[in-house]
Amino acid sequence: MSNTLRIGVLELQGDFLEHEAMLKQCDGDILTIPVKGKQDLDNIDGLVIPGGESTTIGRLIEEFDMLETIQKRGSQGLPMFGTCAGCILLAKDIVGRPTQTRLGLMNITVDRNAYGPQTESFETQVYSPRFKEKPLRAVLIRAPTIVRVESGVQILACKGSEKEPILVQEGNWLASTFHPELTDDKRIHLHFLDIVKAYKSSK
């Protein structure tokens, strides 16, 4: 088996180029695979779902007949990493949006655009028990909030004294309400790659 990690990056809308650039900066034998259609989901070891417009990305996933395939691969254990809109799409429940297309894999409930319009975007420092050496730089752009986590979901980072979850993991799935791909901190992407390596070695 090849040691190359084939990381699919969903290229339908959003900041997928930033994720690809970040992955290329990570150590190891990593090949980024642009995912634009159903056939691109074959032979990938992990999938990144970028930030952007969750309704648009969900509509395009359906339009290009990828929804069931991604859900099936996810149920089989395929590692996935969703940021901002990607976090919304991974969630089982979206506040006030019962009919919005989503992958519905993670046992979390999210509230879209919880901080308001893009003019209300901000950055903050986040302390994480998983990444102890220094705080994470969280860039929140029209970000959702994770309002509920269910059994099996691990909270990796919270925002402020209110202990609001902003980085969570459930098995091989990782979701953040912020944009680590817009910083120079590779730790979260490296953590995702560790998940992918463990998944690949177990196959």
C-alpha positions in Angstrom: 0.0 0.0 0.0 1.3 3.5 -0.9 2.1 5.8 2.0 0.8 8.8 0.0 -2.2 10.4 1.7 -4.8 11.3 -1.0 -6.8 14.2 0.5 -9.9 15.2 -1.4 -10.8 18.9 -1.2 -14.4 19.7 -2.2 -14.0 22.3 -5.0 -17.6 23.4 -5.5 -17.5 26.8 -3.8 -15.7 28.5 -1.0 -12.1 28.8 0.2 -10.9 25.4 -1.1 -7.6 26.9 -2.4 -6.6 27.9 1.1 -7.1 24.4 2.4 -5.0 23.0 -0.5 -2.2 25.5 0.2 -2.2 24.6 3.9 -2.1 20.8 3.2 0.8 21.3 0.8 2.7 23.0 3.7 2.2 20.0 5.9 4.9 17.4 6.4 4.6 14.0 4.7 3.6 12.5 1.3 0.3 14.3 0.7 -1.5 14.6 -2.6 -4.5 16.9 -2.8 -7.3 15.7 -5.0 -9.8 18.3 -6.4 -13.3 16.9 -5.8 -15.7 18.4 -8.4 -17.8 15.3 -9.2 -18.9 11.9 -8.0 -16.0 10.2 -9.7 -13.4 12.2 -7.7 -14.6 10.6 -4.5 -13.0 7.3 -5.5 -9.7 6.4 -4.0 -9.4 9.3 -1.5 -8.3 8.8 2.1 -9.9 11.8 3.5 -12.2 14.7 2.5 -12.0 18.4 3.4 -15.2 20.5 3.1 -14.3 24.2 3.0 -15.9 27.3 4.3 -18.2 29.2 2.0 -22.0 29.3 1.6 -23.4 26.1 3.1 -26.7 26.4 1.2 -24.8 26.7 -2.1 -22.4 23.9 -1.4 -25.2 21.7 -0.3 -27.2 22.4 -3.4 -24.2 21.7 -5.7 -23.5 18.5 -3.8 -27.0 17.4 -4.7 -26.8 18.8 -8.2 -23.7 16.8 -8.9 -25.2 13.6 -7.4 -22.5 13.4 -4.6 -24.7 13.5 -1.5 -25.4 9.8 -1.0 -21.8 8.9 -2.0 -20.3 11.2 0.5 -22.7 10.0 3.2 -21.9 6.4 2.4 -18.2 6.9 2.5 -18.6 8.8 5.8 -20.6 6.0 7.3 -17.8 3.6 6.3 -15.4 5.7 8.3 -13.9 8.1 5.7 -12.2 11.0 7.6 -13.8 14.4 6.9 -12.8 17.9 8.0 -15.3 20.7 7.7 -14.6 24.3 8.4 -17.4 26.9 8.9 -19.8 26.0 6.1 -18.3 22.5 6.2 -19.1 22.3 9.8 -22.8 23.2 9.0 -22.9 20.5 6.3 -21.5 17.8 8.6 -24.0 18.5 11.4 -27.1 16.4 11.9 -29.3 19.4 12.9 -29.3 23.1 11.7 -31.3 25.5 13.8 -34.3 26.9 11.9 -33.3 25.0 8.7 -34.9 21.6 8.9 -34.9 21.2 5.1 -31.5 22.5 4.3 -29.3 19.9 2.5 -26.6 18.6 4.8 -24.5 15.4 5.1 -25.9 14.9 8.6 -23.1 12.8 9.9 -22.0 14.4 13.2 -24.1 14.4 16.3 -24.0 18.2 16.7 -26.5 21.0 16.2 -25.4 24.3 14.6 -26.8 27.7 14.3 -25.9 29.4 11.0 -24.5 33.0 10.9 -24.9 33.1 14.7 -22.6 36.2 15.0 -24.4 38.2 12.4 -23.3 39.4 8.9 -19.8 39.4 7.5 -19.1 42.9 9.0 -19.3 41.2 12.4 -16.5 38.8 11.6 -13.6 38.7 14.1 -10.5 36.9 15.3 -9.8 35.6 18.7 -7.3 33.5 20.6 -8.5 30.0 21.6 -7.0 27.7 24.2 -7.3 24.0 23.6 -6.4 21.1 25.8 -5.5 19.2 22.6 -3.1 21.8 21.3 -1.4 23.0 24.5 1.8 24.6 23.3 0.2 27.9 22.3 -3.4 29.2 21.6 -5.1 28.7 18.3 -5.9 31.7 16.2 -9.6 31.5 15.4 -10.8 33.5 12.4 -14.6 33.6 12.4 -16.3 34.8 9.3 -20.1 34.7 9.3 -19.5 31.8 11.5 -22.0 29.2 12.9 -22.1 28.2 16.5 -22.3 24.7 17.8 -25.2 24.9 20.2 -25.4 21.2 21.2 -23.1 18.2 21.1 -24.4 14.7 21.7 -22.8 11.5 22.9 -19.6 10.5 21.2 -18.5 14.1 20.2 -15.3 15.3 21.7 -14.8 19.0 22.3 -11.3 20.0 21.3 -11.5 23.8 21.7 -14.0 26.3 23.2 -14.3 30.1 22.7 -14.0 32.4 25.7 -15.4 32.0 29.2 -18.7 30.9 27.8 -17.0 27.6 26.8 -18.7 27.6 23.4 -17.4 24.6 21.4 -15.7 25.7 18.2 -13.7 22.6 17.3 -15.1 19.2 17.7 -14.3 15.6 16.7 -16.5 12.5 16.4 -14.6 9.5 15.4 -12.9 10.3 12.1 -14.9 13.5 11.6 -13.5 16.9 12.5 -15.4 20.2 12.4 -14.5 23.8 13.2 -16.7 26.9 13.2 -13.6 29.0 12.3 -11.0 29.0 9.5 -7.6 27.5 10.4 -6.8 27.5 6.7 -6.7 31.3 6.8 -3.8 31.3 9.3 -0.2 30.0 9.3 -0.9 27.5 12.1 -0.9 24.0 10.6 -1.7 22.1 13.8 -5.4 21.4 13.1 -4.7 20.2 9.6 -1.8 18.0 10.9 -4.3 16.6 13.5 -6.7 15.7 10.6 -3.8 14.1 8.7 -3.1 11.9 11.8 -6.8 10.8 11.7 -6.4 10.0 8.0 -3.1 8.0 8.6 -4.8 5.9 11.3 -7.8 5.3 9.1 -5.6 4.3 6.1 -3.5 2.0 8.2 -6.5 0.2 9.6 -7.9 -0.7 6.2 
